[in-house]
Amino acid sequence: MSENFQIPAGTSVLVTGATGFTGSVLVQKLVKGGIKVSVIARPSSKTDHLSNLPIKWYRGHVFDPETVKSACSGVQYVFHIAAAFREARYDDEYYYNVHVKSTQLLAQEVLQNPEFKRFIHISTVGVHGHIENPPANEDSSFNPGDIYQKTKAEADIWIRNFAKERDLSLTVIRPAAIYGPGDRRLLKLFRAVNRGIFPILGYGKCLYHLIHVEDLTNVMMLAAVHPRAEGQVFIAGNSEPIALTEMVRIIADELGSKPRIIRLPVAPFFVIADICESLCRPLGIEPPIYRRRVAFFTKDRAFDTSKLRNILGYRYVFTNEEGLRQTARWYVQQGWIKARVHK
């Protein structure tokens, strides 16, 4: 990240979603830079991993008007990262509240601050849905496929329209798949590679676009202060997508495993997933298999990320291969995966 574009020490910043994977990394970087960090966190959120940091905590829901009003008082930047990430036990209203209502409350509230600088809204490439003719870019049409993507898309559209109407300084960032040390969502993929047999549903390319959490948080901070980021939307992903089979090869090489890739027809798994969701969701439990997980194998996610580099001049810290290898090593260090060879 350019040394010429940094949030000044002593600046007051609010971060939502700070206890999550990406938010935690961002908060630690901000604190290290001498920035005054405030955080909205649910009463149930685990905060032990941030307990040693000088953070001002606001415990409450990000869609609660009183919590938002208190937390926004005097802040100069907002990083709105909070998301209800794809858990089948949540109902549709919860997704709407976390993604849309929270965005509306935060944006309306910061306009009361005369010294407010910029709102950094974290959306997702998921708003574009399946990419029929990859790569897509920031101007590609929206095609959200589930309630998570639909409410993220609604928030993305609303905040951009609101910013134009009310002269709110805004940058929207749509991250690709976020990974790196600390991530648990891709852990099951790494474990599957290490088991020896790796099933792939369907017969497509399964293109996947990654962004390392170090790069994503660097992009967020750069976008907050870079003058050319004003009013812009950026897809935050590595310079190139990666095929699922290539991901398997890299991870397997790092772990010393030799998985056999098996292609299976996808249709029966959609039926099984629908049955599991219909049975588990009313009980408030996470189904062992669900439609989104099956759909992962049928969709191509590939994007043109040149805008990020051309406008902000961003230079990546990690390539796809470097990041995947580093993450695999970290999983081994945590004891979550047992490597078959030691490098």
N, C-alpha and C positions, 0 to 999 in steps of 0.2 A: 504494500500500500504506500502511496506517495507520501513522503514526509511533509509535503507542502499542504496537504489537506488532512487536518486532524481536528477533532473536537477539542477546544481549549480546556486545560485543566481548570477545575472549579465550576464548570458548566453543570447545570441541573438537568438530569435526564431521567425519564420514566421508561421502564421496560415492563411490558406484559409478557407472560409466558416465560419468566426468568428462571423458574425452577426446572424447566425442561432442558432437553439436550442442547439445543441451539442457544436458548436464552442464557443458560449457565455459562457457556463459553463467552458469549458477548459480555455479560455482566463482569466476568473476571477481567476481560480486556479493558473495559471502561474504568473499573476501579483502579487497575494498574496505571491507567493514564491520568489519574488524579481527578476523575470526574465524579460528581455527586450523583449517586444512583438511587432512585426510588423504584420500588417494585410493587406491583399488585399480585398477590398470590392467594389462592383459595385457602380457606381455613384448614383444609385437609392436605394441602401440598406439603411434601417433605422438603425441608430447608436445611438439613444438616450439612449438606455439601457446600452451602454458602454461608454457614453460620460464622465463619471467621472474617467475613468481609464487612466493611462499614456501609451497610445498606439500610435505607429507610424502608421499612415494611408497611404495606397497607394490606391487611388481611380481609379478603372479601372477594366476591365474584367480579369479574371484569365487566359484567353487564349490569352491575348494581349502580344506580345513579349516584348515590351518596359516596360510595367507595371511589368511583371515578372522579367525582368533584374534588374530593380531598386530595387524591393522588396527583391530580393535574395542576394543582395550585403552584404557580411559579416556575413550572418546568419549561425548558427551552427546546427540548427535543423529545419526541416519543418514538420508541421502537415497539410497534404493535405486532408481537410475535404469537401471542396466545392463540391456541387452536384446540378444538375438540377433535383429536386425531383418530378418526376411523375406529371407533370402538362400537361394536354392534349393540351394546347395552344402552347406549344413549338414544333418546327419542329425537325426532326431528326438531322439536322446539329448542332443545338444548343446543344443537348445532347452530340454529338461527341466532340464539342469544349470544353465544360465544363469538361467532364470526361477524354477524351483521349488526346486532344491537350494540355490541361493545364498540365497534368501529364508529358508529353514529355518535354514541355518547362521548367518546374520546375526542373526536374531531370537533364536535360542537363546543366542548369544554375548553380545549386549548385556545380557541379563538378569543377567550377572555383574557389571555396572557399577552400584554403588550410586547414582551420580549421574546415571544415564541419564534423559533427559527424554522423548524421543519418536522413534518410528520413522515416517518418511514414505515410504510405499511407492508407487511409481509404477507403476500398472497401465496400462490402455488402454480406451478405449470399444469397442475391437474385441471385448472379451469378450461384448458384447451382440449381436454379429453384425449381420445385416441387420435393420433396423427395419421391421416390417410396417406398423405404424400409428404413424408418428412424430408427436410427439417421444417418445423414451424418456427415462427418468430413472434415478437411482441404484438404484432398487428394481426396475427392469425385469429380466426373466429373462435368463439367459445363453444364448447361442446361438453359440458360437465355431465358425468355419468352417474353420480350418486349424491346423497344428501350432503356429504362433506364438500364435494366439489361444487355443488349447486349453491350452497350458502357462501362458500369462499368467492365464487364468481359474483354473487350478488353484492358482497361487501366490496370487492374489487371495483365493480362498476359504480357503486354508490359513492365511494370515497373520491374517485376521479371526477365525477360530476360535481360533487360538493365542493371540492377544492377549486374548480373553475368558477363556480358560482360565488363562492365566499372568499376568494383570494387566499386560500390556505396553501402554504408552501408544502409540497408533497413529492415524495418519490415512492413508487410502488416496485417492490422486488418480488419476482415469482421464482422461488427456488426450485431446482430439480430435486432429485432424491438426495437427501442429506445423510452423510455418513461420516465415520471417523471414530477415534477413541472416545468412549463414553456412550456411543449409540448401541441400542439393544434391538432396534427394529430389524436390522439386517443380520443380526446374530444367527437367526434360524437358517438363513441362506448359507452362511459360512459353515454352520454345523452340518447342513445337508451335503455340502461339498465334501466334508471330511468323513461322511459315513460310507462312501464307496459307490453308492448308486444315487444318481441325481436325476429325478424325473422332471421332464419339461412337458407341460400340457400344450397340445397343439403343435403346429409345424411352421410357425412364423419365425421371423428373425429375433423377436423379443429384444428390440433395441431399448436400452435403458440409459438415461442421462443422469450423471452423478455430479454432486458438488460437495467437496470436503468442508466440514464445519469450520475449519480455519479460514478457508477461502470465503465462505459465505459471510461469516462475521466481519471479515475484512471489508467485503463489499458493502455491507450494511453501514459500517462506520464511514467509509469513503463517500457513499451516496448521501449521507447526512450533511456533509459540508462541501462537497464538490459543486461549484456553481452550475455546471452543465447537467447536473442530475435533477435540477429543479423541473418539476412537472413531468418527469420521464418515467417510463416503465422499463424495467430490465429483467430479462430472464437470466437468472444466476445459475449457470451450469458450466461444466468444463468445456474446453474448446471443441471436443468431439464426444458423441455418445459412445456407448460400448454395448456390444451384443452380450446377451446372457451367457452364451457359451464361452466367450472370451473372459468374462468375469470368473466363470468356473475354472478355466485354465489357470488364471493368475493366482487365485486363492489356493487351488490344489497344489500348485508349484511351491507356494510359500509354506504350506502346511505339510508338504511331502505326501499327499494323498494322491490316489489315482482313480478318481470317480468314473463310473460308467454312466454316460448320459443315455437315458431312455425317453423316447418320445411316446406320449400317450394321447389318445383322443380326448378333447376337452369337454365335449357335450355332456357326458355322464357326470362329470364333476360339478357342472353348473346345477344339475338336478339335485345332487347330494348337498351342495352348498345351500340351495334354497330351502331344503328340508331342515337342515341344521339351524339356519337362521330363524325359521318359523317356529321351531321348538324352543330355541335358547333365548331369543330376544325377549319374549314375555316374562321369562324368569329372571331377566337381568344378568345373564351370564354370557361370557364370550364363547361363541360357537367354535368348535375345533377346526372347521373349514367354512368359509363364507365366500360369497360371490366376488367380492373385491379381490380376495387372494387368488381365486381362480382366474379372474380377468387380467391379473398381472401378466400372465403368460400369453395373452391374446392381443395385447396392445403394444404399439411401438411408441416410445417416448424419445424423440430426437428433435433437437432444437438448434437454430442458428443463434449462437451466443456472441456474435461479433460486435453487437451494439455495446455490450459491456466493456469490451476491450477498446473499441474505437472512440467511444465518448468519454469513458472514465479512465482509459489508459490502464485498465487493471491487468496485472501480471499474476498468474496463478502460482500458488505455493506448491500444490500437488498436482501431478498428472493422475489419470485414472489408475494406472498401474502402481505408482508410488503410494497413493492413498489406500488402495486395497491391501497392499502388502503391509503397510504400517498398521492398518486396522486389524488384520489377521494376527500380527505379532502381539498387538495389545490384548486381543481376546485370549491368546495363549497365556500372556502374563497374568491375566486376571483369573486364570484357571477355568475359564468358560469353555475352552476348546483345548484338546490335547493334540499337539503337533506330532506327526509321525516321524519327522526329522527335526533336528535343531540346527538353525543357521546362525 
